[in-house]
Amino acid sequence: MREDAGVDDGGNLAGRVIAVAGIGGGLGPTVAARLAAGGAIVAGANRGQAEVDAVAAELGLDAERWDGRAVDLTDEDAVGAWRDAVVDRFGRVDGLIHLVGGWRGGQPLHEEPLADWDLLQALLIRTVQLTTRAFHDQLAASEHGRFVVVSAKQAQRPSNGNAPYAAAKAAAEAWTLAYADGFKEVAATANIVVVDAILTPQMRAENPGKEFPTFTPAEHVADAIAWLCSDAAAEMNGARLALTMP
């Protein structure tokens, strides 16, 4: 049985240093806000500095609880430099949340341009590989080490018109489950949050009154991630947490 520090509300992350890859995407600001509300120190990375700065302005965290950097998450050296900068500043990393997204598809498998696969392989697989490898030792050393990746139901239920995306997500899930297997002897965990699609605050603002019956609200995804980062989920490792319609 892994040690329980006594947190039972699924949300107390006070003082934990959590790195968020892809913090400037549609889900990133909501997840960052939820982690911050739980008391976490948030270290965010995104390709563009403007997106990082926008999240910083929205969060309004004190300097000692925020670090935001422009990072090419498809570049191994850049990811390693990001890890080093976070560790140098805060002394450790307790969690890594992978929110880097992207989508291409809609054509039959035999007609889909292979360039779409190349793009998705870089965004959805390579970024998972590089971030998990870079932060492994930090997570393994932490009593609260957590890795969480957001995936899609299509990874387990691929369609002919969505092959590149489904295959990339499936590969990222397999990598995450293997990562979890490597944590069996330590307190760290790695888990997957599965959705159909995500309803972001921006989508609501742009489509007032529109129904999104199969979409998972970003706030629900953020709550799930915060719970997986908490002591309440200390026993969950190598699992898929489904936030999907039946």
Protein Blocks (a to p, Z undefined) as FASTA:
>chain_A
ZZdehianlpacghiacddehklmmklmmmmmmmmmnopacddddfblklmmmmmmmnop
afklgccddddfkbfklmmmmmmmmmmmnopafbdcdfbgcddehiafklmcfklmmmmm
mmmmmmmmmmmmmmmmmmmmpckbccdddddfklmmccfklmmmmmmmmmmmmmmmmmmm
mmmmmmbdcdddddfbdcdfklmmmmghiacfkbccfklmmmmmmmmmmmklmmgghiac
ddbdZZ
